[in-house]
């Protein structure tokens, strides 16, 4: 089973792909989509959707996991993040992938054992949980978060 995880964002949308065989997890690829911050929002959303579509075409995942939007005090930021998330989800759905949503706390809890872990802890645990990952791979925080979403889905997909 191949799973793609997505950590949505208008500036950086992280993506990560793992293979799952029984209880074994294997790193396939990770990266991020970086729309030009000077482009209009509509074109940034298109860049996210097109980038995800290209990744799905290349790696052929069977299922997808995406981080839910975290709503804090800044409603405008949450709305913009929601637009990036919607663009990613639409692209995945157009490719026929079932998409499962997970809260940030659930992802952090699943990967680190602590629901309020910081980005460095997530990067460290992702490297531990995917021991066959090439040590030369330089994971961005967005890529690590996306892999964490995929790992969370691998652990919880049967319960859904």
DSSP file (Angstrom, degrees, kcal/mol; ACC not computed):
  #  RESIDUE AA STRUCTURE BP1 BP2  ACC     N-H-->O    O-->H-N    N-H-->O    O-->H-N    TCO  KAPPA ALPHA  PHI   PSI    X-CA   Y-CA   Z-CA
    1    1 A X              0   0    0      0, 0.0    19,-3.1     0, 0.0     2,-0.5   0.000 360.0 360.0 360.0 129.1    0.0    0.0    0.0
    2    2 A X  E     -A   19   0A   0     17,-0.2    60,-2.8    58,-0.2    61,-1.5  -0.923 360.0-169.9-109.7 130.4    1.4    3.4   -1.0
    3    3 A X  E     -Ab  18  63A   0     15,-2.6    15,-2.3    -2,-0.5     2,-0.5  -0.955  11.3-154.8-123.8 136.4    0.3    6.5    1.0
    4    4 A X  E     -Ab  17  64A   0     59,-2.3    61,-2.4    -2,-0.4     2,-0.4  -0.930  10.7-159.7-106.5 133.8    0.8   10.2    0.3
    5    5 A X  E     -Ab  16  65A   0     11,-3.3    11,-1.9    -2,-0.5     2,-0.4  -0.897   5.0-158.3-110.2 144.1    0.7   12.6    3.1
    6    6 A X  E     -Ab  15  66A   0     59,-2.3    61,-1.6    -2,-0.4     2,-0.6  -0.983  15.8-170.0-127.2 131.9    0.1   16.3    2.6
    7    7 A X  E     -A   14   0A   0      7,-2.5     7,-2.4    -2,-0.4   139,-0.1  -0.903  32.1-146.5-114.0  96.5    1.0   19.3    4.9
    8    8 A X        +     0   0    0     -2,-0.6     2,-0.3    59,-0.2     5,-0.1  -0.283  32.5 145.0 -74.9 149.2   -0.9   22.1    3.2
    9    9 A X        -     0   0    0     75,-0.1    72,-0.1     1,-0.1    -2,-0.1  -0.898  49.1-128.1-172.1 149.3    0.3   25.7    3.0
   10   10 A X  S    S+     0   0    0     -2,-0.3    25,-0.3     1,-0.1     3,-0.2   0.837 112.9  34.5 -73.1 -32.7    0.2   28.6    0.6
   11   11 A X  S    S+     0   0    0      1,-0.3     2,-0.4    23,-0.1    -1,-0.1   0.879 136.5  11.2 -86.8 -42.4    3.9   29.3    0.8
   12   12 A X        -     0   0    0     22,-0.2     2,-0.6     2,-0.0    -1,-0.3  -0.967  60.7-169.4-140.8 119.8    5.1   25.7    1.2
   13   13 A X  E     - C   0  33A   0     20,-2.5    20,-2.8    -2,-0.4    -5,-0.2  -0.942  20.2-150.5-107.9 112.4    2.9   22.6    0.8
   14   14 A X  E     -AC   7  32A   0     -7,-2.4    -7,-2.5    -2,-0.6     2,-0.3  -0.522  14.3-174.1 -81.7 148.5    4.8   19.5    2.0
   15   15 A X  E     +AC   6  31A   0     16,-2.7    16,-2.5    -9,-0.2     2,-0.3  -0.994   5.4 178.1-140.3 148.3    4.3   16.1    0.6
   16   16 A X  E     -AC   5  30A   0    -11,-1.9   -11,-3.3    -2,-0.3     2,-0.4  -0.991  11.0-156.4-150.9 142.1    5.6   12.7    1.6
   17   17 A X  E     +AC   4  29A   0     12,-3.2    11,-2.5    -2,-0.3    12,-1.4  -0.974  13.6 175.3-126.3 132.9    5.1    9.2    0.3
   18   18 A X  E     -AC   3  27A   0    -15,-2.3   -15,-2.6    -2,-0.4     2,-0.4  -0.921  23.7-134.6-128.8 156.9    5.6    5.9    2.2
   19   19 A X  E     -AC   2  26A   0      7,-2.6     7,-2.5    -2,-0.3     2,-0.5  -0.908  19.0-156.6-106.8 142.4    5.0    2.3    1.4
   20   20 A X  E     + C   0  25A   0    -19,-3.1     2,-0.4    -2,-0.4     5,-0.2  -0.981  17.4 171.0-123.3 126.5    3.3    0.1    4.0
   21   21 A X  E >   - C   0  24A   0      3,-2.5     3,-2.3    -2,-0.5     2,-0.3  -0.898  70.0 -54.2-134.4 104.5    3.7   -3.7    4.1
   22   22 A X  T 3  S-     0   0    0     -2,-0.4     0, 0.0     1,-0.3     0, 0.0  -0.521 122.1 -21.3  62.8-122.2    2.1   -5.2    7.2
   23   23 A X  T 3  S+     0   0    0     -2,-0.3     2,-0.4    -3,-0.1    -1,-0.3   0.379 116.8 105.4 -95.7   2.9    3.7   -3.3   10.1
   24   24 A X  E <   -C   21   0A   0     -3,-2.3    -3,-2.5   106,-0.0     2,-0.4  -0.714  51.8-164.2 -92.1 130.6    6.7   -2.2    8.0
   25   25 A X  E     -C   20   0A   0     -2,-0.4     2,-0.4   104,-0.3   107,-0.3  -0.922   5.1-170.4-112.7 137.6    7.0    1.4    6.8
   26   26 A X  E     -C   19   0A   0     -7,-2.5    -7,-2.6    -2,-0.4     2,-0.2  -0.993  22.5-123.2-131.4 135.5    9.3    2.5    4.0
   27   27 A X  E     +C   18   0A   0     -2,-0.4    -9,-0.2    -9,-0.2     3,-0.1  -0.533  31.6 167.8 -70.9 135.3   10.3    5.9    2.8
   28   28 A X  E     -     0   0A   0    -11,-2.5     2,-0.3     1,-0.4   -10,-0.2   0.722  58.5 -38.9-111.4 -55.6    9.6    6.5   -0.9
   29   29 A X  E     -C   17   0A   0    -12,-1.4   -12,-3.2     2,-0.0    -1,-0.4  -0.981  48.9-172.0-166.8 161.8   10.0   10.3   -1.5
   30   30 A X  E     +C   16   0A   0     -2,-0.3     2,-0.3   -14,-0.3   -14,-0.2  -0.980  20.9 125.6-158.2 158.4    9.3   13.7    0.1
   31   31 A X  E     -C   15   0A   0    -16,-2.5   -16,-2.7    -2,-0.3     2,-0.3  -0.958  41.4 -99.9 178.5-161.7    9.5   17.3   -0.8
   32   32 A X  E     -C   14   0A   0     -2,-0.3     2,-0.5   -18,-0.3   -18,-0.2  -0.998  14.4-129.4-150.3 152.6    7.5   20.5   -1.0
   33   33 A X  E     -C   13   0A   0    -20,-2.8   -20,-2.5    -2,-0.3     2,-0.5  -0.876  23.2-166.3 -99.3 128.1    5.7   22.6   -3.5
   34   34 A X        -     0   0    0     -2,-0.5   -22,-0.2   -22,-0.2   -23,-0.1  -0.748   2.5-163.7-122.1  82.4    6.7   26.3   -3.3
   35   35 A X        -     0   0    0     -2,-0.5     2,-0.3   -25,-0.3     9,-0.1  -0.357  39.2 -94.1 -62.9 146.3    4.3   28.6   -5.2
   36   36 A X    >   -     0   0    0      1,-0.2     3,-1.8     7,-0.1    -1,-0.1  -0.454  29.3-143.1 -62.3 122.7    5.8   32.0   -5.9
   37   37 A X  T 3  S+     0   0    0     -2,-0.3    -1,-0.2     1,-0.3    -2,-0.1   0.670  97.7  61.2 -64.9 -16.6    4.6   34.3   -3.0
   38   38 A X  T 3  S+     0   0    0      2,-0.1    -1,-0.3     3,-0.0     2,-0.1   0.568  85.2  96.9 -86.4  -8.9    4.2   37.2   -5.5
   39   39 A X  S <  S-     0   0    0     -3,-1.8     5,-0.0     1,-0.1    -4,-0.0  -0.416  88.6 -94.2 -76.3 155.3    1.6   35.3   -7.6
   40   40 A X    >>  -     0   0    0      1,-0.1     4,-1.9    -2,-0.1     3,-0.6  -0.319  39.2-108.5 -61.4 154.1   -2.1   36.0   -7.0
   41   41 A X  H 3> S+     0   0    0      1,-0.2     4,-2.7     2,-0.2     5,-0.2   0.883 118.0  58.4 -53.3 -42.5   -3.8   33.5   -4.6
   42   42 A X  H 3> S+     0   0    0      1,-0.2     4,-1.8     2,-0.2    -1,-0.2   0.889 108.3  44.9 -59.5 -39.4   -5.6   31.8   -7.5
   43   43 A X  H <> S+     0   0    0     -3,-0.6     4,-2.1     2,-0.2    -1,-0.2   0.818 110.8  53.6 -75.6 -29.8   -2.4   31.0   -9.3
   44   44 A X  H  X S+     0   0    0     -4,-1.9     4,-2.0     2,-0.2    -2,-0.2   0.908 109.3  49.1 -67.0 -40.9   -0.7   29.8   -6.1
   45   45 A X  H  X S+     0   0    0     -4,-2.7     4,-2.4     1,-0.2    -2,-0.2   0.891 110.7  50.6 -64.1 -39.1   -3.7   27.4   -5.5
   46   46 A X  H  X S+     0   0    0     -4,-1.8     4,-3.0    -5,-0.2     5,-0.3   0.899 107.9  52.9 -64.4 -40.4   -3.3   26.2   -9.1
   47   47 A X  H  X S+     0   0    0     -4,-2.1     4,-2.4     2,-0.2    -2,-0.2   0.892 109.9  48.6 -62.5 -39.6    0.4   25.6   -8.6
   48   48 A X  H  X S+     0   0    0     -4,-2.0     4,-2.5     2,-0.2     5,-0.2   0.952 113.7  45.9 -63.5 -49.6   -0.4   23.5   -5.5
   49   49 A X  H  X S+     0   0    0     -4,-2.4     4,-2.3     1,-0.2    -2,-0.2   0.920 115.3  46.2 -61.2 -44.9   -3.0   21.4   -7.3
   50   50 A X  H  X S+     0   0    0     -4,-3.0     4,-2.4     2,-0.2    -1,-0.2   0.898 111.8  52.0 -66.1 -39.5   -0.8   20.9  -10.4
   51   51 A X  H  X S+     0   0    0     -4,-2.4     4,-2.1    -5,-0.3    -2,-0.2   0.924 111.4  46.0 -62.1 -44.9    2.2   20.0   -8.2
   52   52 A X  H  X S+     0   0    0     -4,-2.5     4,-2.7     2,-0.2     5,-0.2   0.907 110.5  53.7 -65.2 -41.3    0.2   17.4   -6.3
   53   53 A X  H  X S+     0   0    0     -4,-2.3     4,-2.4    -5,-0.2    -1,-0.2   0.917 109.2  48.7 -58.7 -43.8   -1.2   16.0   -9.5
   54   54 A X  H  X S+     0   0    0     -4,-2.4     4,-2.0     2,-0.2    -1,-0.2   0.900 111.6  49.6 -62.8 -41.0    2.3   15.6  -10.9
   55   55 A X  H  X S+     0   0    0     -4,-2.1     4,-2.8     2,-0.2     5,-0.3   0.915 111.2  48.8 -65.2 -43.7    3.5   13.8   -7.7
   56   56 A X  H  X S+     0   0    0     -4,-2.7     4,-2.4     1,-0.2    -2,-0.2   0.915 110.9  50.9 -63.2 -42.3    0.5   11.4   -7.8
   57   57 A X  H  < S+     0   0    0     -4,-2.4    -1,-0.2    -5,-0.2    -2,-0.2   0.887 115.1  43.4 -61.2 -38.4    1.1   10.7  -11.5
   58   58 A X  H  < S+     0   0    0     -4,-2.0    -2,-0.2    -5,-0.2    -1,-0.2   0.917 127.1  26.0 -74.5 -44.4    4.8    9.9  -10.7
   59   59 A X  H  < S-     0   0    0     -4,-2.8    -3,-0.2    -5,-0.1    -2,-0.2   0.604  86.9-145.6-102.9 -13.4    4.5    7.8   -7.5
   60   60 A X     <  -     0   0    0     -4,-2.4   -58,-0.2    -5,-0.3    -4,-0.1   0.893  21.3-170.0  52.7  53.8    1.0    6.4   -7.9
   61   61 A X        -     0   0    0     -5,-0.2   -58,-0.2     1,-0.1    -1,-0.1  -0.357  18.7-148.8 -68.9 157.5   -0.2    6.3   -4.2
   62   62 A X  S    S+     0   0    0    -60,-2.8    36,-0.7     1,-0.2     2,-0.3   0.704  76.2  20.8 -97.9 -25.7   -3.4    4.5   -3.4
   63   63 A X  E     -bd   3  98A   0    -61,-1.5   -59,-2.3    34,-0.2     2,-0.3  -0.943  66.6-146.0-142.4 161.2   -4.5    6.6   -0.4
   64   64 A X  E     -bd   4  99A   0     34,-2.4    36,-2.4    -2,-0.3     2,-0.4  -0.960   4.8-164.8-133.2 149.1   -3.9   10.1    0.9
   65   65 A X  E     -bd   5 100A   0    -61,-2.4   -59,-2.3    -2,-0.3     2,-0.4  -0.990  12.2-175.8-129.8 140.7   -3.8   11.7    4.4
   66   66 A X  E     -bd   6 101A   0     34,-2.3    36,-2.2    -2,-0.4     2,-0.3  -0.991  28.4-111.9-139.3 145.3   -3.9   15.5    5.0
   67   67 A X  E     - d   0 102A   0    -61,-1.6   -59,-0.2    -2,-0.4    36,-0.2  -0.561  36.1-121.2 -75.7 135.9   -3.6   17.6    8.0
   68   68 A X        -     0   0    0     34,-2.9     2,-0.3    -2,-0.3    36,-0.2  -0.328  35.9 -91.8 -69.8 157.6   -6.8   19.4    9.1
   69   69 A X        -     0   0    0     34,-0.1     2,-0.6    13,-0.0    -1,-0.1  -0.569  35.4-141.7 -72.6 130.5   -6.8   23.2    9.3
   70   70 A X        -     0   0    0     -2,-0.3     2,-0.7    -3,-0.1    11,-0.1  -0.853  12.5-152.4 -94.4 119.2   -5.9   24.5   12.7
   71   71 A X        +     0   0    0     -2,-0.6     2,-0.1     2,-0.0     4,-0.1  -0.838  27.4 156.8 -98.3 117.3   -8.0   27.5   13.6
   72   72 A X        -     0   0    0     -2,-0.7     6,-0.1     2,-0.3    -1,-0.0  -0.131  62.8 -60.4-113.3-148.5   -6.4   29.9   16.1
   73   73 A X  S    S+     0   0    0      1,-0.1     2,-1.1    -2,-0.1    -2,-0.0   0.784 115.7  77.2 -73.1 -27.6   -6.9   33.5   16.7
   74   74 A X     >  +     0   0    0      1,-0.2     4,-1.8     2,-0.1    -2,-0.3  -0.711  55.8 179.8 -92.2  97.3   -6.1   34.7   13.2
   75   75 A X  H  > S+     0   0    0     -2,-1.1     4,-2.3     1,-0.2    -1,-0.2   0.850  79.6  57.2 -65.0 -35.8   -9.1   33.8   11.1
   76   76 A X  H  > S+     0   0    0      2,-0.2     4,-2.4     1,-0.2    -1,-0.2   0.922 106.9  48.4 -63.1 -43.8   -7.6   35.2    7.9
   77   77 A X  H  > S+     0   0    0      1,-0.2     4,-2.5     2,-0.2    -1,-0.2   0.907 111.4  50.4 -62.0 -41.4   -4.6   32.8    8.2
   78   78 A X  H  X S+     0   0    0     -4,-1.8     4,-2.3     2,-0.2    -1,-0.2   0.890 110.1  50.3 -64.0 -39.3   -7.0   29.9    8.8
   79   79 A X  H  X S+     0   0    0     -4,-2.3     4,-1.7     2,-0.2    -2,-0.2   0.927 111.6  47.3 -65.1 -44.7   -9.0   30.9    5.7
   80   80 A X  H  X S+     0   0    0     -4,-2.4     4,-1.9     2,-0.2    -2,-0.2   0.910 112.8  48.9 -63.7 -42.2   -5.9   31.1    3.5
   81   81 A X  H  X S+     0   0    0     -4,-2.5     4,-2.6     1,-0.2    -1,-0.2   0.900 108.2  55.3 -62.7 -40.0   -4.6   27.7    4.8
   82   82 A X  H  X S+     0   0    0     -4,-2.3     4,-2.5     1,-0.2    -1,-0.2   0.854 105.3  52.7 -61.4 -35.2   -8.1   26.2    4.2
   83   83 A X  H  X S+     0   0    0     -4,-1.7     4,-2.2     2,-0.2    -1,-0.2   0.917 110.2  46.9 -67.1 -42.5   -7.9   27.4    0.6
   84   84 A X  H  X S+     0   0    0     -4,-1.9     4,-2.1     2,-0.2    -2,-0.2   0.911 113.3  49.7 -63.1 -41.5   -4.5   25.6    0.1
   85   85 A X  H  X S+     0   0    0     -4,-2.6     4,-2.8     1,-0.2    -2,-0.2   0.905 109.8  50.7 -63.5 -42.9   -5.9   22.5    1.8
   86   86 A X  H  X S+     0   0    0     -4,-2.5     4,-2.6     2,-0.2    -1,-0.2   0.889 108.6  51.9 -63.2 -39.9   -8.9   22.6   -0.5
   87   87 A X  H  X S+     0   0    0     -4,-2.2     4,-2.0     2,-0.2    -1,-0.2   0.919 112.4  45.9 -61.6 -44.2   -6.7   22.9   -3.5
   88   88 A X  H  X S+     0   0    0     -4,-2.1     4,-2.3     2,-0.2    -2,-0.2   0.924 113.2  48.7 -64.8 -45.1   -4.7   19.9   -2.4
   89   89 A X  H  X S+     0   0    0     -4,-2.8     4,-2.7     1,-0.2    -2,-0.2   0.898 110.3  51.4 -64.6 -40.1   -7.8   17.8   -1.5
   90   90 A X  H  X S+     0   0    0     -4,-2.6     4,-2.6     2,-0.2    -1,-0.2   0.928 109.7  49.8 -61.5 -45.0   -9.4   18.6   -4.9
   91   91 A X  H  X S+     0   0    0     -4,-2.0     4,-1.0     1,-0.2    -2,-0.2   0.917 112.9  46.5 -60.7 -43.9   -6.3   17.5   -6.7
   92   92 A X  H  <>S+     0   0    0     -4,-2.3     5,-2.1     1,-0.2     3,-0.5   0.916 113.0  49.2 -63.8 -43.7   -6.2   14.2   -4.8
   93   93 A X  H ><5S+     0   0    0     -4,-2.7     3,-1.8     1,-0.2    -2,-0.2   0.879 105.4  57.3 -65.2 -37.9   -9.9   13.6   -5.3
   94   94 A X  H 3<5S+     0   0    0     -4,-2.6    -1,-0.2     1,-0.3    -2,-0.2   0.789 104.5  53.4 -63.2 -25.8   -9.6   14.2   -9.0
   95   95 A X  T 3<5S-     0   0    0     -4,-1.0    -1,-0.3    -3,-0.5    -2,-0.2   0.414 121.6-110.9 -87.5   1.4   -7.0   11.5   -9.1
   96   96 A X  T < 5 +     0   0    0     -3,-1.8     2,-0.4     1,-0.3    -3,-0.2   0.626  67.3 146.7  83.1  13.4   -9.4    9.1   -7.4
   97   97 A X      < -     0   0    0     -5,-2.1     2,-0.3   -34,-0.1    -1,-0.3  -0.672  51.0-124.5 -86.1 134.4   -7.6    8.9   -4.1
   98   98 A X  E     -d   63   0A   0    -36,-0.7   -34,-2.4    -2,-0.4     2,-0.5  -0.623  29.8-150.3 -70.4 134.7   -9.5    8.5   -0.9
   99   99 A X  E     -d   64   0A   0     -2,-0.3     2,-0.4   -36,-0.2   -34,-0.2  -0.940  11.5-167.2-115.4 125.4   -8.5   11.4    1.4
  100  100 A X  E     -d   65   0A   0    -36,-2.4   -34,-2.3    -2,-0.5     2,-0.4  -0.926  12.3-143.6-112.5 136.9   -8.4   11.0    5.2
  101  101 A X  E     -d   66   0A   0     -2,-0.4     2,-0.4   -36,-0.2   -34,-0.2  -0.793  16.1-175.0-102.7 140.3   -8.1   14.1    7.4
  102  102 A X  E     -d   67   0A   0    -36,-2.2   -34,-2.9    -2,-0.4     2,-0.1  -0.992  26.0-116.9-133.3 141.3   -6.1   14.1   10.7
  103  103 A X     >  -     0   0    0     -2,-0.4     4,-2.2   -36,-0.2     5,-0.2  -0.369  28.2-116.3 -70.4 155.8   -5.8   16.9   13.3
  104  104 A X  H  > S+     0   0    0      1,-0.2     4,-2.6     2,-0.2     5,-0.2   0.900 117.3  51.9 -59.1 -41.3   -2.3   18.2   13.9
  105  105 A X  H  > S+     0   0    0      1,-0.2     4,-2.7     2,-0.2    -1,-0.2   0.885 108.1  50.9 -64.6 -37.9   -2.4   16.9   17.5
  106  106 A X  H  > S+     0   0    0      2,-0.2     4,-2.5     1,-0.2    -1,-0.2   0.906 111.4  48.0 -65.9 -41.0   -3.4   13.4   16.3
  107  107 A X  H  X S+     0   0    0     -4,-2.2     4,-2.0     2,-0.2     5,-0.3   0.946 113.9  46.1 -63.9 -48.1   -0.5   13.4   13.9
  108  108 A X  H  X>S+     0   0    0     -4,-2.6     4,-2.9     7,-0.2     6,-0.8   0.910 113.9  49.2 -61.4 -42.6    2.0   14.6   16.5
  109  109 A X  H  X5S+     0   0    0     -4,-2.7     4,-1.3     4,-0.2    -1,-0.2   0.907 111.8  49.1 -62.5 -43.3    0.6   12.1   19.1
  110  110 A X  H  <5S+     0   0    0     -4,-2.5    -1,-0.2    -5,-0.2    -2,-0.2   0.850 121.1  33.5 -66.3 -35.2    0.8    9.2   16.6
  111  111 A X  H  <5S+     0   0    0     -4,-2.0    -2,-0.2    -5,-0.2    -1,-0.2   0.857 135.6  18.3 -92.4 -38.7    4.4    9.9   15.5
  112  112 A X  H  <5S-     0   0    0     -4,-2.9    -3,-0.2    -5,-0.3    -2,-0.2   0.617  93.5-119.6-109.8 -15.8    6.0   11.3   18.7
  113  113 A X  S  <<S+     0   0    0     -4,-1.3     2,-0.4    -5,-0.7    -4,-0.2   0.473  89.8  90.6  86.6   1.6    3.7   10.1   21.5
  114  114 A X    >   -     0   0    0     -6,-0.8     3,-1.4     1,-0.1    -2,-0.2  -0.980  67.1-150.1-137.2 120.9    3.1   13.8   22.4
  115  115 A X  T 3  S+     0   0    0     -2,-0.4    -7,-0.2     1,-0.3    -6,-0.2   0.540  96.8  46.8 -69.7  -7.8    0.3   15.9   20.9
  116  116 A X  T 3  S+     0   0    0     -8,-0.1    -1,-0.3    -7,-0.1   -11,-0.1  -0.034  78.8 148.2-123.0  30.7    2.2   19.1   21.2
  117  117 A X    <   -     0   0    0     -3,-1.4     2,-0.1   -12,-0.1    -9,-0.1  -0.260  44.0-121.5 -64.2 151.8    5.5   18.1   19.8
  118  118 A X     >  -     0   0    0      1,-0.1     4,-1.9   -10,-0.0     3,-0.2  -0.410  29.1 -97.8 -90.5 173.2    7.6   20.7   17.9
  119  119 A X  H  > S+     0   0    0      1,-0.2     4,-2.5     2,-0.2     5,-0.2   0.845 122.0  55.0 -60.6 -36.7    8.8   20.4   14.3
  120  120 A X  H  > S+     0   0    0      2,-0.2     4,-2.4     1,-0.2    -1,-0.2   0.908 107.2  50.2 -64.6 -41.9   12.2   19.2   15.3
  121  121 A X  H  > S+     0   0    0     -3,-0.2     4,-2.5     2,-0.2    -1,-0.2   0.892 110.7  50.4 -62.7 -39.1   10.8   16.3   17.3
  122  122 A X  H  X S+     0   0    0     -4,-1.9     4,-2.6     2,-0.2     5,-0.2   0.937 110.0  49.3 -65.2 -45.9    8.6   15.3   14.4
  123  123 A X  H  X S+     0   0    0     -4,-2.5     4,-1.8     1,-0.2    -2,-0.2   0.912 112.4  48.8 -58.6 -43.2   11.6   15.3   12.0
  124  124 A X  H  X S+     0   0    0     -4,-2.4     4,-1.5     1,-0.2    -1,-0.2   0.930 113.4  45.3 -63.3 -46.5   13.6   13.2   14.4
  125  125 A X  H  X S+     0   0    0     -4,-2.5     4,-3.0     1,-0.2     5,-0.2   0.867 108.6  56.1 -69.7 -36.0   10.8   10.6   14.9
  126  126 A X  H  X S+     0   0    0     -4,-2.6     4,-1.6     1,-0.2    -1,-0.2   0.926 107.5  50.0 -59.9 -43.0   10.0   10.4   11.2
  127  127 A X  H  < S+     0   0    0     -4,-1.8     6,-0.3    -5,-0.2    -1,-0.2   0.863 113.2  46.5 -63.0 -35.6   13.7    9.5   10.6
  128  128 A X  H >< S+     0   0    0     -4,-1.5     3,-0.5     1,-0.2    -2,-0.2   0.905 112.6  48.5 -72.1 -42.0   13.4    6.8   13.3
  129  129 A X  H 3< S+     0   0    0     -4,-3.0     2,-0.3     1,-0.3  -104,-0.3   0.706 115.6  45.5 -73.4 -19.5   10.1    5.4   12.0
  130  130 A X  T >< S+     0   0    0     -4,-1.6     3,-2.1    -5,-0.2    -1,-0.3  -0.602  70.9 165.5-119.3  68.9   11.5    5.3    8.4
  131  131 A X  T <  S+     0   0    0     -3,-0.5    -1,-0.1    -2,-0.3     4,-0.1   0.702  70.1  60.0 -64.5 -20.8   14.9    3.7    9.1
  132  132 A X  T 3  S+     0   0    0   -107,-0.3    -1,-0.3    -3,-0.1     2,-0.2   0.419  75.7 122.2 -87.9   4.0   15.6    2.8    5.5
  133  133 A X  S <  S-     0   0    0     -3,-2.1     2,-0.1    -6,-0.3  -105,-0.0  -0.475  78.5-102.6 -66.4 131.9   15.4    6.5    4.5
  134  134 A X    >   -     0   0    0     -2,-0.2     3,-2.1     1,-0.2    -1,-0.1  -0.350  24.5-138.4 -55.8 126.3   18.6    7.5    2.8
  135  135 A X  T 3  S+     0   0    0      1,-0.3    -1,-0.2    -4,-0.1    -2,-0.1   0.635 100.6  65.6 -67.3 -12.8   20.5    9.6    5.4
  136  136 A X  T 3  S+     0   0    0      2,-0.1     2,-0.4     0, 0.0    -1,-0.3   0.604  75.3 107.5 -83.5 -10.2   21.4   12.1    2.7
  137  137 A X    <   -     0   0    0     -3,-2.1     2,-0.9     1,-0.1    -4,-0.0  -0.552  62.5-151.4 -69.3 122.4   17.8   13.1    2.3
  138  138 A X        -     0   0    0     -2,-0.4     2,-0.3     0, 0.0    -1,-0.1  -0.832  13.3-153.0 -98.2 100.5   17.4   16.5    3.8
  139  139 A X        -     0   0    0     -2,-0.9     2,-0.2     4,-0.1   -16,-0.0  -0.574   2.8-143.7 -76.8 129.7   13.8   16.7    5.0
  140  140 A X     >  -     0   0    0     -2,-0.3     4,-2.6     1,-0.1     5,-0.2  -0.510  30.0-108.9 -78.0 159.9   12.2   20.1    5.2
  141  141 A X  H  > S+     0   0    0      1,-0.2     4,-2.3     2,-0.2     5,-0.2   0.883 122.5  51.6 -57.0 -36.6    9.8   20.6    8.2
  142  142 A X  H  > S+     0   0    0      2,-0.2     4,-2.1     1,-0.2    -1,-0.2   0.908 110.1  47.8 -67.7 -41.3    6.9   20.5    5.7
  143  143 A X  H  > S+     0   0    0      2,-0.2     4,-2.4     1,-0.2    -2,-0.2   0.897 112.2  49.5 -65.1 -40.7    8.1   17.3    4.1
  144  144 A X  H  X S+     0   0    0     -4,-2.6     4,-2.4     2,-0.2    -2,-0.2   0.907 110.7  50.2 -64.6 -41.7    8.6   15.7    7.6
  145  145 A X  H  X S+     0   0    0     -4,-2.3     4,-1.9    -5,-0.2    -2,-0.2   0.889 110.7  49.8 -63.6 -38.5    5.0   16.8    8.6
  146  146 A X  H  X S+     0   0    0     -4,-2.1     4,-2.1     2,-0.2  -130,-0.3   0.912 110.8  48.6 -66.4 -42.4    3.6   15.3    5.4
  147  147 A X  H  X S+     0   0    0     -4,-2.4     4,-2.8     1,-0.2    -2,-0.2   0.887 108.7  55.2 -62.8 -37.3    5.4   12.0    6.1
  148  148 A X  H  X S+     0   0    0     -4,-2.4     4,-2.5     2,-0.2    -2,-0.2   0.886 106.4  50.8 -62.5 -38.4    4.1   12.2    9.6
  149  149 A X  H  X S+     0   0    0     -4,-1.9     4,-2.1     2,-0.2    -1,-0.2   0.912 111.4  47.9 -64.3 -41.7    0.5   12.5    8.2
  150  150 A X  H  X S+     0   0    0     -4,-2.1     4,-2.2     2,-0.2    -2,-0.2   0.908 112.0  49.4 -64.9 -41.6    1.2    9.4    6.0
  151  151 A X  H  X S+     0   0    0     -4,-2.8     4,-2.0     2,-0.2    -2,-0.2   0.912 109.3  52.5 -63.2 -42.8    2.6    7.5    8.9
  152  152 A X  H  X S+     0   0    0     -4,-2.5     4,-1.8     1,-0.2    -1,-0.2   0.917 109.6  49.2 -58.4 -44.0   -0.5    8.4   11.0
  153  153 A X  H  X S+     0   0    0     -4,-2.1     4,-2.2     1,-0.2    -1,-0.2   0.892 107.3  54.5 -64.1 -39.3   -2.7    7.1    8.2
  154  154 A X  H  < S+     0   0    0     -4,-2.2     4,-0.3     1,-0.2    -1,-0.2   0.884 113.1  43.4 -60.5 -37.9   -0.8    3.9    8.1
  155  155 A X  H  < S+     0   0    0     -4,-2.0    -1,-0.2     1,-0.2    -2,-0.2   0.782 126.4  29.2 -77.8 -28.0   -1.3    3.4   11.8
  156  156 A X  H >X S+     0   0    0     -4,-1.8     3,-1.0    -5,-0.2     4,-0.6   0.461  87.4  97.3-115.4  -3.1   -5.0    4.4   11.9
  157  157 A X  G >< S+     0   0    0     -4,-2.2     3,-0.9     1,-0.3    -3,-0.1   0.841  83.7  54.2 -61.9 -34.7   -6.4    3.5    8.5
  158  158 A X  G 34 S+     0   0    0     -4,-0.3    -1,-0.3     1,-0.2    -2,-0.1   0.772 104.7  55.5 -68.9 -25.4   -7.9    0.2    9.6
  159  159 A X  G <4        0   0    0     -3,-1.0    -1,-0.2     1,-0.2    -2,-0.2   0.588 360.0 360.0 -82.9 -10.1   -9.8    1.8   12.4
  160  160 A X    <<        0   0    0     -3,-0.9    -1,-0.2    -4,-0.6    -2,-0.2   0.448 360.0 360.0 -92.0 360.0  -11.5    4.3   10.1
